[in-house]
Amino acid sequence: MGSNTTESKAISRLKELPTAQLRPSALVDFVLFFACDKPAVRLIVDTEECSEAMRFWSIRQGLDFASDRVGFACVGVHSGSAVSILEIDRRVEPHEIELGLALGYPLCCCESMACVGESNIDSRAVEIAAWKFDGEYRRINPQGYRSGGALISHLPCSPVCEASLMIANRARKFLLEHKSESMLSGLFRSLDL
């Protein structure tokens, strides 16, 4: 646990997260945000009610928040970072590396995605789903992300990406230390820790 929060504060913040209004992947994002000191989280907010719930939660947590009109929101550690990340994401020119780094993804994975291009992210995810993740590298398999069952929130550059494994191991450690927390039990059960 690093500078984003202490472990007890992280659990408190996660308990207050309006998870009932969010997609299952949001819990993965926020576990990574707190356990791995990610600088920001970008998420889908399906309704105005969801956006407002996240805005109020972010304010209560002392975090930066911004949302756009197409259903994306961002929560950031630093003032102004949320708006900046949404602006990066709206750019027409390639921005995979800048956006990925702003969200705390490993450089190698950002560079890999830049080679593929943002418009091909879904086909890349299909390719990655066919990869064989062996041993401890099973932890970097992102397949369960959308359903809220993954230890990373980005597409790894390879099935043996060390930078992704470092992130996954930090998230795993946090989950193992807090497996008795009811809000984490679904995520914990869905993973082969």
C-alpha positions as CSV (number, residue, x, y, z in Angstrom):
1,M,0.0,0.0,0.0
2,G,1.5,3.3,-1.0
3,S,0.7,6.9,-1.2
4,N,-3.0,6.8,-2.4
5,T,-4.1,5.6,1.0
6,T,-3.5,3.4,4.0
7,E,-5.0,-0.1,3.9
8,S,-7.7,0.7,6.5
9,K,-8.6,3.8,4.6
10,A,-8.7,1.9,1.4
11,I,-11.2,-0.6,2.8
12,S,-13.3,2.2,4.2
13,R,-13.3,3.9,0.8
14,L,-14.1,0.7,-1.0
15,K,-17.1,0.1,1.3
16,E,-18.5,3.5,0.5
17,L,-18.1,3.0,-3.3
18,P,-21.5,3.0,-4.9
19,T,-20.9,-0.5,-6.4
20,A,-24.6,-1.2,-7.0
21,Q,-24.7,1.5,-9.6
22,L,-21.4,0.6,-11.3
23,R,-20.3,-2.2,-13.7
24,P,-18.5,-5.1,-12.0
25,S,-15.2,-4.1,-13.5
26,A,-15.2,-0.9,-11.4
27,L,-14.4,-2.9,-8.2
28,V,-11.3,-4.3,-10.0
29,D,-10.3,-0.7,-11.0
30,F,-10.7,0.7,-7.5
31,V,-8.8,-2.2,-5.8
32,L,-6.0,-1.4,-8.2
33,F,-6.3,2.3,-7.6
34,F,-5.9,1.9,-3.9
35,A,-3.7,-1.2,-3.6
36,C,-1.4,-0.4,-6.5
37,D,-1.3,3.4,-6.3
38,K,-2.8,3.9,-9.7
39,P,-3.0,7.6,-10.5
40,A,-6.5,7.4,-11.9
41,V,-9.5,5.2,-12.9
42,R,-11.6,5.6,-16.0
43,L,-14.9,4.0,-15.9
44,I,-18.3,3.8,-17.7
45,V,-21.1,5.6,-16.0
46,D,-24.3,4.3,-17.6
47,T,-26.7,6.8,-16.1
48,E,-26.8,10.4,-14.7
49,E,-27.6,8.8,-11.3
50,C,-24.4,6.7,-11.5
51,S,-22.3,9.7,-12.5
52,E,-23.7,11.8,-9.7
53,A,-23.1,9.0,-7.2
54,M,-19.5,8.7,-8.3
55,R,-19.1,12.5,-8.2
56,F,-20.3,12.7,-4.6
57,W,-18.2,9.6,-3.6
58,S,-15.1,11.2,-5.1
59,I,-15.7,14.5,-3.3
60,R,-16.2,12.7,0.0
61,Q,-12.9,10.9,-0.6
62,G,-11.0,14.0,-1.6
63,L,-10.4,12.8,-5.1
64,D,-10.7,14.5,-8.5
65,F,-13.7,13.6,-10.6
66,A,-14.9,14.4,-14.2
67,S,-17.5,12.9,-16.5
68,D,-18.4,13.4,-20.1
69,R,-21.6,13.3,-22.1
70,V,-20.8,9.9,-23.7
71,G,-20.8,7.9,-20.5
72,F,-17.2,8.0,-19.3
73,A,-16.0,9.2,-16.0
74,C,-12.6,9.5,-14.4
75,V,-11.5,9.6,-10.8
76,G,-8.0,10.8,-10.1
77,V,-5.6,11.4,-7.3
78,H,-4.5,14.9,-8.4
79,S,-6.6,18.0,-9.0
80,G,-7.4,18.4,-12.7
81,S,-6.2,14.9,-13.6
82,A,-9.7,13.5,-14.3
83,V,-10.6,16.2,-16.8
84,S,-7.2,15.9,-18.4
85,I,-7.5,12.1,-18.9
86,L,-11.0,12.5,-20.5
87,E,-9.5,15.1,-22.8
88,I,-6.7,12.8,-23.8
89,D,-9.2,10.0,-24.5
90,R,-11.2,12.3,-26.8
91,R,-8.2,13.1,-29.0
92,V,-8.4,12.1,-32.6
93,E,-4.7,11.5,-33.0
94,P,-3.1,8.4,-31.4
95,H,-3.0,8.6,-27.7
96,E,-2.7,5.1,-26.4
97,I,0.6,5.6,-24.6
98,E,-0.3,8.9,-23.0
99,L,-3.7,7.6,-21.9
100,G,-2.3,4.3,-20.6
101,L,0.4,6.0,-18.6
102,A,-2.1,8.5,-17.2
103,L,-4.1,5.5,-16.0
104,G,-1.1,3.8,-14.5
105,Y,-0.7,1.0,-17.1
106,P,2.9,-0.4,-17.7
107,L,4.8,1.4,-20.5
108,C,5.4,-1.9,-22.3
109,C,1.7,-2.6,-22.5
110,C,0.9,1.0,-23.6
111,E,3.5,0.7,-26.4
112,S,2.0,-2.7,-27.4
113,M,-1.5,-1.2,-27.6
114,A,-0.1,1.8,-29.6
115,C,1.2,-0.6,-32.2
116,V,-2.3,-2.2,-32.5
117,G,-4.3,1.1,-32.2
118,E,-7.2,2.0,-30.0
119,S,-9.7,1.2,-32.7
120,N,-8.5,-2.4,-32.6
121,I,-8.6,-2.9,-28.8
122,D,-11.5,-5.3,-29.0
123,S,-9.8,-7.6,-31.6
124,R,-6.6,-7.4,-29.5
125,A,-8.6,-8.6,-26.5
126,V,-9.8,-11.6,-28.5
127,E,-6.2,-12.4,-29.4
128,I,-5.1,-12.1,-25.8
129,A,-8.0,-14.4,-24.8
130,A,-6.3,-17.2,-26.8
131,W,-2.9,-16.7,-25.1
132,K,-1.8,-19.4,-22.6
133,F,-1.0,-17.8,-19.2
134,D,1.1,-20.3,-17.2
135,G,2.0,-20.5,-13.5
136,E,1.9,-17.2,-11.7
137,Y,1.3,-15.4,-15.0
138,R,-2.3,-16.6,-14.8
139,R,-2.7,-13.6,-12.6
140,I,-2.3,-11.3,-15.6
141,N,-5.0,-12.9,-17.7
142,P,-7.5,-10.0,-18.2
143,Q,-10.4,-12.1,-19.4
144,G,-12.4,-11.8,-16.2
145,Y,-12.1,-8.0,-16.0
146,R,-15.5,-7.0,-17.4
147,S,-17.2,-9.4,-15.0
148,G,-15.2,-8.1,-12.1
149,G,-12.8,-11.0,-11.8
150,A,-9.3,-9.9,-12.8
151,L,-6.1,-8.6,-11.1
152,I,-5.3,-6.2,-13.9
153,S,-7.4,-3.7,-15.8
154,H,-5.3,-3.4,-18.9
155,L,-4.4,-5.6,-21.8
156,P,-0.9,-7.1,-21.1
157,C,1.7,-6.9,-23.9
158,S,2.6,-10.6,-23.5
159,P,1.6,-13.6,-21.5
160,V,4.8,-13.2,-19.5
161,C,4.7,-9.4,-18.9
162,E,6.7,-8.8,-15.7
163,A,5.3,-5.2,-15.2
164,S,1.7,-6.6,-15.4
165,L,2.6,-9.4,-13.0
166,M,4.0,-6.8,-10.4
167,I,0.6,-5.0,-10.5
168,A,-1.3,-8.3,-10.3
169,N,0.8,-9.5,-7.3
170,R,0.2,-6.2,-5.4
171,A,-3.6,-6.5,-6.0
172,R,-3.5,-10.2,-5.0
173,K,-1.6,-9.4,-1.8
174,F,-4.3,-6.8,-0.9
175,L,-7.1,-9.2,-1.7
176,L,-5.5,-12.0,0.4
177,E,-5.0,-9.7,3.3
178,H,-8.7,-8.5,3.1
179,K,-10.5,-11.6,2.0
180,S,-12.9,-11.4,4.9
181,E,-14.3,-8.1,3.6
182,S,-17.7,-8.8,2.2
183,M,-17.4,-6.3,-0.6
184,L,-14.3,-8.1,-1.9
185,S,-15.6,-11.6,-1.5
186,G,-17.1,-11.9,-5.1
187,L,-13.8,-10.7,-6.6
188,F,-11.8,-13.0,-4.3
189,R,-13.9,-16.0,-5.2
190,S,-13.7,-15.4,-8.9
191,L,-9.9,-15.5,-8.9
192,D,-7.5,-18.4,-8.7
193,L,-5.3,-16.8,-6.1
